[in-house]
Amino acid sequence: MSIHFGQPNSLIEYKWNFSFPKKTKLYGNWGRSEGKNVPAGSFIVYGDYNIETTLSYECKNYCDEYKNYCDECKNYCDKKTSPLIIHYQSAEPIIPDTINNGITFRCTTIAPWGEGITQGISYTQTLENGNVQANIRNVHTYPAFVPSVVHDM
């Protein structure tokens, strides 16, 4: 699947996060019945990516060539597709890397084509003007897990 993003600022992210200001024992989704200790500064996230989509380049080329031939073609070519919504939530608590001042994370993702997993990394840098910039990179995989290949030895 390829997705053509529209304007440069066509990704809107709606999210919330919950941070733990002191060492905390989590239960339920993140710690089961026995619980899991997380250090101060850990957090969980929950949110949605709302991605504006437009016609693919192939379709755009078709429209440029044929849209003047009929009203149906023009209406089709002028119409934008619906936004792509991808929900995400922490698959596990996010624990900051205090040595390298960054984080790694895993989130469960729910997209129109199914459930997946996102794994990522984020580090910050302080710019010359004093602003702090977060550099976040992540990879989405659908489905989340597939059977592993077994190699005969």
DSSP file (Angstrom, degrees, kcal/mol; ACC not computed):
  #  RESIDUE AA STRUCTURE BP1 BP2  ACC     N-H-->O    O-->H-N    N-H-->O    O-->H-N    TCO  KAPPA ALPHA  PHI   PSI    X-CA   Y-CA   Z-CA
    1    1 A M              0   0    0      0, 0.0     2,-0.4     0, 0.0     0, 0.0   0.000 360.0 360.0 360.0 133.1    0.0    0.0    0.0
    2    2 A S        -     0   0    0      2,-0.0     2,-0.5     0, 0.0    54,-0.0  -0.949 360.0-159.1-117.3 143.5    1.3    3.4   -0.8
    3    3 A I        -     0   0    0     -2,-0.4     2,-0.7    50,-0.0    52,-0.1  -0.978   5.9-151.9-122.2 127.9   -0.1    6.6    0.7
    4    4 A H        -     0   0    0     -2,-0.5    50,-1.3    50,-0.4     2,-0.3  -0.890  16.6-145.6 -99.4 117.8    0.4   10.0   -0.9
    5    5 A F  B     -A   53   0A   0     -2,-0.7    48,-0.2    48,-0.2     6,-0.1  -0.602   9.2-143.9 -83.0 143.2    0.4   12.7    1.7
    6    6 A G        +     0   0    0     46,-1.2    -1,-0.1    -2,-0.3     4,-0.1   0.717  63.9   3.3 -74.5-120.8   -1.1   16.0    0.8
    7    7 A Q  S >  S-     0   0    0      1,-0.1     3,-1.5     2,-0.1    -1,-0.1  -0.189  83.4-100.4 -65.7 160.2    0.3   19.3    2.0
    8    8 A P  T 3  S+     0   0    0      0, 0.0     3,-0.3     0, 0.0    -1,-0.1   0.803 123.2  44.8 -54.4 -32.2    3.5   19.4    4.1
    9    9 A N  T 3  S+     0   0    0      1,-0.2    -2,-0.1     3,-0.0    -3,-0.0  -0.209  75.9 119.2-105.0  43.0    1.4   19.8    7.3
   10   10 A S    <   +     0   0    0     -3,-1.5    42,-2.4    -4,-0.1     2,-0.6   0.434  50.3  88.7 -90.9   1.7   -1.2   17.2    6.5
   11   11 A L  E     -B   51   0B   0     -3,-0.3     2,-0.5    40,-0.2    40,-0.2  -0.890  54.9-176.4-100.2 120.9   -0.5   15.0    9.5
   12   12 A I  E     -B   50   0B   0     38,-2.4    38,-3.0    -2,-0.6     2,-0.5  -0.972   7.9-159.5-116.0 129.1   -2.5   15.9   12.6
   13   13 A E  E     -B   49   0B   0     -2,-0.5     2,-0.5    36,-0.2    36,-0.2  -0.935   7.3-169.7-114.4 126.4   -1.8   14.0   15.8
   14   14 A Y  E     +B   48   0B   0     34,-2.8    34,-3.1    -2,-0.5     2,-0.3  -0.962  30.5 143.8-109.4 121.1   -4.3   13.9   18.7
   15   15 A K  E     -B   47   0B   0     -2,-0.5     2,-0.3    32,-0.3    32,-0.2  -0.971  34.2-160.3-151.5 164.9   -2.7   12.4   21.8
   16   16 A W  E     -B   46   0B   0     30,-2.4    30,-1.9    -2,-0.3     2,-0.3  -0.974  12.0-162.8-139.5 155.1   -2.5   12.3   25.5
   17   17 A N  E     -B   45   0B   0     -2,-0.3     2,-0.5    28,-0.2    28,-0.2  -0.977   9.0-150.2-136.1 154.7    0.2   10.9   27.7
   18   18 A F  E     -B   44   0B   0     26,-2.3    26,-1.9    -2,-0.3     2,-0.3  -0.983  17.3-163.0-124.9 119.0    0.3   10.0   31.4
   19   19 A S  E     -B   43   0B   0     -2,-0.5    24,-0.3    24,-0.2    23,-0.1  -0.735  16.3-134.8-106.0 154.3    3.6   10.2   33.2
   20   20 A F        -     0   0    0     22,-2.9    21,-3.1    -2,-0.3    22,-0.5  -0.910  11.6-166.0-107.7 107.0    4.6    8.7   36.5
   21   21 A P  S    S+     0   0    0      0, 0.0     2,-0.3     0, 0.0    19,-0.1   0.669  74.8  25.2 -71.0 -15.9    6.5   11.3   38.6
   22   22 A K  S    S-     0   0    0     17,-0.1    19,-0.1    18,-0.1    16,-0.1  -0.925 108.9 -64.4-139.9 166.7    7.8    8.7   41.0
   23   23 A K        -     0   0    0     -2,-0.3     2,-0.3    17,-0.1    17,-0.1  -0.265  63.1-175.0 -51.8 132.3    8.5    5.0   40.9
   24   24 A T  E     -I   38   0C   0     14,-2.3    14,-2.8    -4,-0.1     2,-0.6  -0.975  27.6-135.3-138.1 145.7    5.2    3.2   40.4
   25   25 A K  E     -I   37   0C   0     -2,-0.3     2,-0.3    12,-0.2    12,-0.2  -0.916  27.3-157.5-102.5 120.7    3.9   -0.3   40.2
   26   26 A L  E     -I   36   0C   0     10,-3.1    10,-1.9    -2,-0.6     2,-0.2  -0.726  11.7-178.2-100.4 146.7    1.5   -0.9   37.3
   27   27 A Y  E >   +     0   0C   0     -2,-0.3     3,-1.1     8,-0.2     6,-0.2  -0.645  48.3  31.5-125.6-175.8   -1.1   -3.6   37.0
   28   28 A G  E 3> S+I   32   0C   0      4,-0.9     4,-2.5     1,-0.3     3,-0.4  -0.428 122.7   9.4  70.6-131.4   -3.6   -4.6   34.3
   29   29 A N  T 34 S+     0   0    0      1,-0.2    -1,-0.3    -2,-0.2    -3,-0.0   0.812 142.7  31.8 -54.1 -34.8   -2.5   -4.1   30.6
   30   30 A W  T <4 S+     0   0    0     -3,-1.1    -1,-0.2     2,-0.1    -2,-0.2   0.602 135.7  18.9-105.5 -12.7    1.1   -3.2   31.6
   31   31 A G  T  > S-     0   0    0     -3,-0.4     4,-1.9     1,-0.1     3,-0.3   0.403  85.9-147.6-136.9   1.5    1.8   -5.2   34.7
   32   32 A R  E  <  -I   28   0C   0     -4,-2.5    -4,-0.9     1,-0.2     3,-0.3  -0.072  57.8 -46.3  53.6-160.2   -0.8   -8.0   34.8
   33   33 A S  E  4 S+     0   0C   0      1,-0.2    -1,-0.2    -6,-0.2    -6,-0.0   0.791 140.6  54.0 -74.9 -26.5   -1.9   -9.2   38.2
   34   34 A E  E  4 S-     0   0C   0     -3,-0.3    -1,-0.2     1,-0.1    -2,-0.2   0.703 105.9-132.8 -81.4 -18.9    1.6   -9.5   39.6
   35   35 A G  E  <  -     0   0C   0     -4,-1.9     2,-0.4    -3,-0.3    -8,-0.2   0.126   7.1-122.3  86.2 157.6    2.5   -5.8   38.7
   36   36 A K  E     -I   26   0C   0    -10,-1.9   -10,-3.1    -4,-0.1     2,-0.3  -0.985  17.8-134.0-140.3 125.8    5.5   -4.2   37.1
   37   37 A N  E     -I   25   0C   0     -2,-0.4   -12,-0.2   -12,-0.2   -14,-0.1  -0.626  21.9-172.8 -80.4 135.0    7.6   -1.5   38.6
   38   38 A V  E     -I   24   0C   0    -14,-2.8   -14,-2.3    -2,-0.3     3,-0.1  -0.981  22.9-117.0-125.2 142.8    8.5    1.5   36.4
   39   39 A P    >   -     0   0    0      0, 0.0     3,-1.7     0, 0.0   -19,-0.2  -0.250  43.7 -78.0 -74.0 163.8   11.0    4.2   37.4
   40   40 A A  T 3  S+     0   0    0      1,-0.2   -17,-0.1   -19,-0.1   -18,-0.1  -0.299 118.7  37.3 -55.1 142.4   10.1    7.9   37.8
   41   41 A G  T 3  S+     0   0    0    -21,-3.1    -1,-0.2     1,-0.3   -18,-0.0   0.299  84.5 130.4  93.2  -8.7    9.7    9.6   34.5
   42   42 A S    <   +     0   0    0     -3,-1.7   -22,-2.9   -22,-0.5    -1,-0.3  -0.344  33.4 177.2 -70.8 159.6    8.1    6.7   32.7
   43   43 A F  E     -BC  19  94B   0     51,-2.0    51,-3.2   -24,-0.3     2,-0.3  -0.980  25.5-137.4-156.9 167.2    4.9    7.3   30.8
   44   44 A I  E     -B   18   0B   0    -26,-1.9   -26,-2.3    -2,-0.3     2,-0.3  -0.936  19.5-151.3-126.9 153.0    2.3    5.8   28.5
   45   45 A V  E     +B   17   0B   0     -2,-0.3    45,-2.5   -28,-0.2     2,-0.3  -0.871  13.8 178.3-126.8 159.1    0.7    7.3   25.4
   46   46 A Y  E     +BD  16  89B   0    -30,-1.9   -30,-2.4    -2,-0.3     2,-0.3  -0.933  28.5 107.6-157.4 129.2   -2.6    7.0   23.6
   47   47 A G  E     -BD  15  88B   0     41,-2.9    41,-3.0    -2,-0.3     2,-0.4  -0.985  48.9 -98.1-179.0-170.2   -3.7    8.9   20.5
   48   48 A D  E     -BD  14  87B   0    -34,-3.1   -34,-2.8    -2,-0.3     2,-0.5  -0.996  14.5-142.2-137.7 139.0   -4.6    9.0   16.8
   49   49 A Y  E     -BD  13  86B   0     37,-2.9    37,-2.1    -2,-0.4     2,-0.6  -0.888  16.3-163.9 -92.0 132.2   -2.8   10.1   13.7
   50   50 A N  E     -BD  12  85B   0    -38,-3.0   -38,-2.4    -2,-0.5     2,-0.6  -0.936  12.2-171.3-118.0 103.3   -5.2   11.9   11.3
   51   51 A I  E     -BD  11  84B   0     33,-3.1    33,-3.1    -2,-0.6     2,-0.3  -0.862  17.8-139.2-107.9 119.4   -3.6   11.9    7.9
   52   52 A E        -     0   0    0    -42,-2.4   -46,-1.2    -2,-0.6     2,-0.3  -0.590  26.2-164.6 -72.2 129.8   -5.0   13.9    5.0
   53   53 A T  B     -A    5   0A   0     28,-0.4    28,-0.4    -2,-0.3     2,-0.2  -0.840   9.6-173.2-117.2 156.1   -4.8   11.9    1.8
   54   54 A T        -     0   0    0    -50,-1.3   -50,-0.4    -2,-0.3    26,-0.1  -0.753  43.4 -59.3-132.8-179.4   -5.1   12.9   -1.8
   55   55 A L        -     0   0    0     -2,-0.2    -1,-0.1    22,-0.2    25,-0.0  -0.324  60.6-106.8 -62.5 146.2   -5.2   11.2   -5.1
   56   56 A S     >  -     0   0    0      1,-0.1     4,-2.7    -3,-0.1     5,-0.2  -0.230  29.9-107.3 -66.8 164.4   -2.2    9.0   -6.0
   57   57 A Y  H  > S+     0   0    0      1,-0.2     4,-2.5     2,-0.2     5,-0.2   0.888 121.1  53.4 -61.4 -38.8    0.2   10.3   -8.6
   58   58 A E  H  > S+     0   0    0      2,-0.2     4,-2.0     1,-0.2    -1,-0.2   0.932 112.2  43.7 -62.5 -44.8   -1.0    7.6  -11.0
   59   59 A C  H  > S+     0   0    0      1,-0.2     4,-2.9     2,-0.2    -2,-0.2   0.891 111.4  54.5 -67.3 -38.8   -4.6    8.8  -10.6
   60   60 A K  H  X S+     0   0    0     -4,-2.7     4,-2.7     2,-0.2    -2,-0.2   0.908 107.8  49.8 -61.9 -41.7   -3.6   12.4  -10.7
   61   61 A N  H  X S+     0   0    0     -4,-2.5     4,-1.4     2,-0.2    -1,-0.2   0.908 111.2  49.7 -62.6 -41.4   -1.9   11.8  -14.1
   62   62 A Y  H  X S+     0   0    0     -4,-2.0     4,-2.6     1,-0.2     3,-0.3   0.937 112.1  48.0 -60.2 -46.8   -5.1   10.0  -15.3
   63   63 A C  H  X S+     0   0    0     -4,-2.9     4,-2.6     1,-0.2     5,-0.2   0.893 106.5  55.8 -64.2 -40.4   -7.2   13.0  -14.1
   64   64 A D  H  < S+     0   0    0     -4,-2.7    -1,-0.2     1,-0.2    -2,-0.2   0.858 116.0  39.3 -59.6 -32.8   -4.9   15.5  -15.8
   65   65 A E  H  < S+     0   0    0     -4,-1.4    -2,-0.2    -3,-0.3    -1,-0.2   0.855 130.4  22.5 -84.5 -36.2   -5.5   13.7  -19.1
   66   66 A Y  H >X S+     0   0    0     -4,-2.6     3,-2.2    -5,-0.1     4,-0.5   0.550  88.3  95.5-113.9  -8.6   -9.2   12.8  -18.9
   67   67 A K  T 3< S+     0   0    0     -4,-2.6     3,-0.4     1,-0.3     7,-0.4   0.743  84.0  57.4 -64.6 -21.2  -11.0   15.1  -16.4
   68   68 A N  T 34 S+     0   0    0     -5,-0.2    -1,-0.3     1,-0.2     3,-0.1   0.530  92.0  73.5 -83.5  -3.9  -12.2   17.5  -19.2
   69   69 A Y  T <4 S+     0   0    0     -3,-2.2     2,-0.3     1,-0.2    -1,-0.2   0.812 108.7   0.6 -80.8 -30.1  -13.9   14.7  -21.1
   70   70 A C     X  -     0   0    0     -4,-0.5     4,-2.1    -3,-0.4    -1,-0.2  -0.997  61.7-119.1-157.3 156.1  -16.9   14.2  -18.7
   71   71 A D  H  > S+     0   0    0     -2,-0.3     4,-3.1     1,-0.2     5,-0.2   0.866 113.2  58.2 -63.7 -36.3  -18.5   15.6  -15.5
   72   72 A E  H  > S+     0   0    0      1,-0.2     4,-2.3     2,-0.2    -1,-0.2   0.921 108.0  46.1 -61.1 -43.6  -18.2   12.2  -13.8
   73   73 A C  H  > S+     0   0    0      2,-0.2     4,-2.8     1,-0.2    -1,-0.2   0.919 113.0  50.0 -63.8 -43.3  -14.4   12.2  -14.4
   74   74 A K  H  X S+     0   0    0     -4,-2.1     4,-2.2    -7,-0.4    -2,-0.2   0.931 111.3  48.0 -62.5 -45.5  -14.1   15.8  -13.2
   75   75 A N  H  X S+     0   0    0     -4,-3.1     4,-0.9     1,-0.2    -1,-0.2   0.913 113.9  47.7 -61.4 -42.3  -16.1   15.0  -10.0
   76   76 A Y  H >< S+     0   0    0     -4,-2.3     3,-0.6    -5,-0.2    -2,-0.2   0.935 114.2  45.9 -62.6 -46.6  -14.0   11.9   -9.3
   77   77 A C  H 3< S+     0   0    0     -4,-2.8    -1,-0.2     1,-0.2    -2,-0.2   0.802 112.0  50.3 -71.1 -29.2  -10.7   13.7   -9.9
   78   78 A D  H 3< S+     0   0    0     -4,-2.2     2,-0.3    -5,-0.2    -1,-0.2   0.652  91.6  95.4 -82.6 -14.5  -11.6   16.8   -7.8
   79   79 A K    <<  -     0   0    0     -4,-0.9     2,-0.2    -3,-0.6   -24,-0.1  -0.597  66.4-143.7 -83.3 133.7  -12.7   14.7   -4.8
   80   80 A K        -     0   0    0     -2,-0.3   -26,-0.2   -26,-0.1     2,-0.1  -0.599  22.2-112.6 -87.5 155.9  -10.3   14.1   -2.0
   81   81 A T        -     0   0    0    -28,-0.4   -28,-0.4    -2,-0.2     3,-0.1  -0.387  41.6 -86.0 -80.2 166.4  -10.2   10.8   -0.2
   82   82 A S        -     0   0    0      1,-0.1    -1,-0.1    -2,-0.1   -29,-0.1  -0.334  54.9 -90.0 -67.8 153.4  -11.2   10.5    3.5
   83   83 A P        -     0   0    0      0, 0.0     2,-0.6     0, 0.0   -31,-0.2  -0.322  38.1-121.0 -61.9 148.8   -8.6   11.1    6.1
   84   84 A L  E     -D   51   0B   0    -33,-3.1   -33,-3.1    -3,-0.1     2,-0.5  -0.846  27.8-161.5 -92.3 120.8   -6.6    8.0    7.2
   85   85 A I  E     -D   50   0B   0     -2,-0.6     2,-0.5   -35,-0.2   -35,-0.2  -0.921  10.8-179.3-108.5 123.8   -7.0    7.5   10.9
   86   86 A I  E     -D   49   0B   0    -37,-2.1   -37,-2.9    -2,-0.5     2,-0.3  -0.978  13.7-153.7-122.7 117.0   -4.4    5.3   12.8
   87   87 A H  E     -DE  48 110B   0     23,-2.5    23,-2.5    -2,-0.5     2,-0.3  -0.633  15.0-175.8 -86.8 145.5   -5.0    4.8   16.5
   88   88 A Y  E     +DE  47 109B   0    -41,-3.0   -41,-2.9    -2,-0.3     2,-0.3  -0.988  10.5 172.0-140.1 152.8   -2.0    4.0   18.8
   89   89 A Q  E     -DE  46 108B   0     19,-1.8    19,-2.7    -2,-0.3   -43,-0.2  -0.976  45.7 -81.8-154.9 150.6   -1.5    3.2   22.4
   90   90 A S  E     - E   0 107B   0    -45,-2.5    17,-0.3    -2,-0.3   -46,-0.0  -0.263  26.4-164.4 -55.9 130.2    1.4    2.1   24.5
   91   91 A A  S    S-     0   0    0     15,-2.7    16,-0.2     1,-0.3    -1,-0.2   0.663  82.9  -0.5 -83.9 -20.2    2.1   -1.7   24.3
   92   92 A E  S    S-     0   0    0     14,-0.8    -1,-0.3   -61,-0.0    14,-0.3  -0.959  99.4 -73.6-157.9 160.7    4.3   -1.3   27.3
   93   93 A P        -     0   0    0      0, 0.0     2,-0.6     0, 0.0   -49,-0.2  -0.318  46.6-123.9 -60.5 145.2    5.3    1.6   29.6
   94   94 A I  B     -C   43   0B   0    -51,-3.2   -51,-2.0    11,-0.1    11,-0.1  -0.837  26.5-165.5 -94.0 119.6    7.9    3.9   27.9
   95   95 A I        -     0   0    0     -2,-0.6     9,-0.4     9,-0.4   -53,-0.1  -0.925  20.1-123.5-111.6 116.3   11.0    4.2   30.1
   96   96 A P        -     0   0    0      0, 0.0     2,-1.0     0, 0.0     7,-0.2  -0.230  16.5-124.4 -59.7 143.3   13.4    7.0   29.4
   97   97 A D  B  >> -F  102   0B   0      5,-3.8     4,-1.4     1,-0.2     5,-1.1  -0.795  25.9-171.8 -86.5 101.7   17.0    6.2   28.6
   98   98 A T  T  45S+     0   0    0     -2,-1.0    -1,-0.2     1,-0.2     5,-0.0   0.659  79.6  54.9 -75.0 -14.9   18.8    8.3   31.2
   99   99 A I  T  45S+     0   0    0      1,-0.1    -1,-0.2     3,-0.1    -2,-0.0   0.919 123.0  23.3 -81.6 -46.6   22.2    7.6   29.7
  100  100 A N  T  45S-     0   0    0      2,-0.1    -2,-0.2    23,-0.0    -1,-0.1   0.405 102.2-124.7-100.7   0.7   21.5    8.7   26.2
  101  101 A N  T  <5S+     0   0    0     -4,-1.4    23,-0.9     1,-0.2     2,-0.2   0.904  74.7  94.1  56.8  47.3   18.6   11.0   27.0
  102  102 A G  E   < -FG  97 123B   0     -5,-1.1    -5,-3.8    21,-0.2     2,-0.3  -0.789  62.0-125.1-145.5-170.3   16.1    9.4   24.6
  103  103 A I  E     - G   0 122B   0     19,-2.5    19,-2.5    -2,-0.2     2,-0.3  -0.985   3.2-155.7-142.0 153.5   13.4    6.7   24.5
  104  104 A T  E     - G   0 121B   0     -9,-0.4    -9,-0.4    -2,-0.3     2,-0.3  -0.935  27.0-178.0-118.4 152.3   12.5    3.6   22.6
  105  105 A F  E     - G   0 120B   0     15,-2.1    15,-2.5    -2,-0.3     2,-0.4  -0.985  25.7-154.2-150.7 158.4    8.9    2.6   22.4
  106  106 A R  E     - G   0 119B   0     -2,-0.3   -15,-2.7   -14,-0.3   -14,-0.8  -0.998  20.2-177.6-132.1 130.3    6.4    0.0   21.2
  107  107 A C  E     -EG  90 118B   0     11,-2.7    11,-2.9    -2,-0.4     2,-0.4  -0.967  28.0-125.0-127.3 144.7    2.7    0.9   20.5
  108  108 A T  E     -EG  89 117B   0    -19,-2.7   -19,-1.8    -2,-0.4     2,-0.4  -0.739  34.4-160.0 -78.7 133.6   -0.2   -1.2   19.4
  109  109 A T  E     -EG  88 116B   0      7,-2.1     7,-2.9    -2,-0.4     2,-0.5  -0.930  13.5-161.3-120.8 145.2   -1.7    0.4   16.3
  110  110 A I  E     +EG  87 115B   0    -23,-2.5   -23,-2.5    -2,-0.4     5,-0.2  -0.965  20.0 168.4-127.6 114.3   -5.2    0.0   14.8
  111  111 A A  E >   - G   0 114B   0      3,-2.5     3,-1.9    -2,-0.5   -25,-0.1  -0.701  52.3 -95.3-117.8 168.9   -5.6    1.0   11.2
  112  112 A P  T 3  S+     0   0    0      0, 0.0     3,-0.1     0, 0.0   -26,-0.1   0.786 125.6  50.1 -56.4 -26.8   -8.4    0.5    8.7
  113  113 A W  T 3  S-     0   0    0      1,-0.3     2,-0.2    30,-0.0    -3,-0.0   0.415 124.0 -77.5 -95.8   1.2   -6.6   -2.6    7.4
  114  114 A G  E <   -G  111   0B   0     -3,-1.9    -3,-2.5    29,-0.0    -1,-0.3  -0.779  60.7 -39.9 137.4-177.1   -6.0   -4.2   10.8
  115  115 A E  E     +G  110   0B   0     -2,-0.2    29,-0.7    -5,-0.2    -5,-0.2  -0.615  57.2 157.8 -87.3 144.2   -4.0   -4.2   14.0
  116  116 A G  E     -G  109   0B   0     -7,-2.9    -7,-2.1    -2,-0.3     2,-0.4  -0.732  34.0-109.4-143.9-167.0   -0.3   -3.7   14.0
  117  117 A I  E     -GH 108 141B   0     24,-2.1    24,-2.4    -9,-0.2     2,-0.5  -0.994  16.6-155.0-136.4 143.7    2.7   -2.7   16.1
  118  118 A T  E     -GH 107 140B   0    -11,-2.9   -11,-2.7    -2,-0.4     2,-0.4  -0.976   9.0-172.1-118.9 130.8    4.8    0.4   15.9
  119  119 A Q  E     +GH 106 139B   0     20,-2.0    20,-2.5    -2,-0.5     2,-0.3  -0.973  20.2 154.4-121.4 137.6    8.4    0.4   17.2
  120  120 A G  E     -GH 105 138B   0    -15,-2.5   -15,-2.1    -2,-0.4     2,-0.3  -0.898  33.0-137.3-154.5-179.6   10.3    3.6   17.5
  121  121 A I  E     -GH 104 137B   0     16,-2.5    16,-2.5    -2,-0.3     2,-0.4  -0.987  14.1-170.3-144.9 146.8   13.0    5.8   18.9
  122  122 A S  E     +GH 103 136B   0    -19,-2.5   -19,-2.5    -2,-0.3     2,-0.3  -0.985   6.7 173.2-145.5 132.8   13.1    9.4   20.0
  123  123 A Y  E     -GH 102 135B   0     12,-1.8    12,-3.0    -2,-0.4     2,-0.3  -0.972  19.8-139.4-133.1 150.7   16.0   11.7   21.0
  124  124 A T  E     - H   0 134B   0    -23,-0.9     2,-0.3    -2,-0.3    10,-0.2  -0.726  11.8-167.2-107.6 159.2   16.0   15.4   21.7
  125  125 A Q  E     - H   0 133B   0      8,-2.1     8,-3.0    -2,-0.3     2,-0.6  -0.993  21.5-127.3-141.1 146.9   18.5   18.1   20.8
  126  126 A T  E     - H   0 132B   0     -2,-0.3     6,-0.2     6,-0.2     5,-0.1  -0.843  28.7-141.7 -95.0 123.7   18.8   21.6   22.0
  127  127 A L    >   -     0   0    0      4,-3.3     3,-2.2    -2,-0.6    -1,-0.0  -0.296  27.8-100.4 -79.7 166.7   18.9   24.1   19.1
  128  128 A E  T 3  S+     0   0    0      1,-0.3    -1,-0.1     2,-0.1    -2,-0.0   0.804 123.5  56.0 -57.6 -30.7   21.1   27.2   19.1
  129  129 A N  T 3  S-     0   0    0      2,-0.1    -1,-0.3     1,-0.1     3,-0.1   0.429 121.9-106.0 -84.1   2.8   18.1   29.4   20.0
  130  130 A G  S <  S+     0   0    0     -3,-2.2    -2,-0.1     1,-0.3     2,-0.1   0.264  76.9 133.6  93.9 -12.1   17.5   27.3   23.1
  131  131 A N        -     0   0    0     -5,-0.1    -4,-3.3     1,-0.1     2,-0.5  -0.420  53.6-130.3 -70.0 148.1   14.4   25.4   21.8
  132  132 A V  E     -H  126   0B   0     -6,-0.2     2,-0.5    -3,-0.1    -6,-0.2  -0.886  21.3-163.0-101.8 128.6   14.3   21.7   22.3
  133  133 A Q  E     -H  125   0B   0     -8,-3.0    -8,-2.1    -2,-0.5     2,-0.5  -0.937   7.7-147.0-114.5 130.3   13.5   19.6   19.2
  134  134 A A  E     -H  124   0B   0     -2,-0.5     2,-0.7   -10,-0.2   -10,-0.2  -0.839   5.2-158.0 -95.7 129.9   12.4   16.0   19.4
  135  135 A N  E     -H  123   0B   0    -12,-3.0   -12,-1.8    -2,-0.5     2,-0.4  -0.932  18.2-177.8-107.1 110.5   13.5   13.7   16.5
  136  136 A I  E     +H  122   0B   0     -2,-0.7     2,-0.4   -14,-0.2   -14,-0.2  -0.923   9.0 176.9-116.3 131.9   11.1   10.8   16.4
  137  137 A R  E     +H  121   0B   0    -16,-2.5   -16,-2.5    -2,-0.4     2,-0.3  -0.998   8.3 169.1-131.2 136.6   11.3    7.9   14.0
  138  138 A N  E     -H  120   0B   0     -2,-0.4     2,-0.4   -18,-0.2   -18,-0.2  -0.987  24.4-143.4-147.1 158.9    9.0    4.9   14.0
  139  139 A V  E     -H  119   0B   0    -20,-2.5   -20,-2.0    -2,-0.3     2,-0.4  -0.986  13.3-151.2-123.9 126.3    8.2    1.8   11.9
  140  140 A H  E     -H  118   0B   0     -2,-0.4     2,-0.4   -22,-0.2   -22,-0.2  -0.816  12.4-168.6 -96.3 136.3    4.6    0.5   11.5
  141  141 A T  E     -H  117   0B   0    -24,-2.4   -24,-2.1    -2,-0.4   -32,-0.2  -0.994  12.8-135.9-127.9 129.3    4.2   -3.2   10.9
  142  142 A Y  S    S+     0   0    0     -2,-0.4     2,-0.2   -26,-0.2   -26,-0.2  -0.998  89.6  27.3-131.4 129.2    0.9   -4.9    9.9
  143  143 A P  S    S-     0   0    0      0, 0.0   -27,-0.2     0, 0.0   -26,-0.1   0.691  92.2-130.4 -68.0 170.5    0.0   -7.5   11.1
  144  144 A A  S    S+     0   0    0    -29,-0.7     2,-0.4     1,-0.2   -28,-0.1   0.907  85.6  11.5 -58.9 -45.8    1.8   -7.0   14.3
  145  145 A F        -     0   0    0    -29,-0.0    -1,-0.2     3,-0.0     3,-0.0  -0.995  64.1-172.2-136.9 140.7    3.4  -10.4   14.3
  146  146 A V        -     0   0    0     -2,-0.4     0, 0.0    -3,-0.1     0, 0.0  -0.894  44.6 -78.2-124.7 159.0    3.7  -13.1   11.7
  147  147 A P        -     0   0    0      0, 0.0     2,-0.1     0, 0.0    -1,-0.0  -0.261  51.6-117.9 -57.5 140.9    5.1  -16.7   12.1
  148  148 A S        -     0   0    0      1,-0.1     2,-0.4    -3,-0.0    -3,-0.0  -0.426  27.1-105.2 -76.5 154.2    8.8  -16.8   12.2
  149  149 A V        -     0   0    0     -2,-0.1     2,-0.5     1,-0.0    -1,-0.1  -0.652  31.1-143.0 -78.3 133.9   10.8  -18.7    9.6
  150  150 A V        -     0   0    0     -2,-0.4     2,-0.5    -3,-0.0    -1,-0.0  -0.887  11.6-156.6-101.9 125.7   12.1  -22.0   10.9
  151  151 A H        -     0   0    0     -2,-0.5     2,-0.3     2,-0.0    -2,-0.0  -0.875  15.0-128.7-103.3 130.3   15.5  -23.0    9.6
  152  152 A D              0   0    0     -2,-0.5    -2,-0.0     1,-0.1     0, 0.0  -0.576 360.0 360.0 -74.2 136.9   16.6  -26.6    9.6
  153  153 A M              0   0    0     -2,-0.3    -1,-0.1     0, 0.0    -2,-0.0   0.404 360.0 360.0-101.5 360.0   19.9  -27.2   11.2
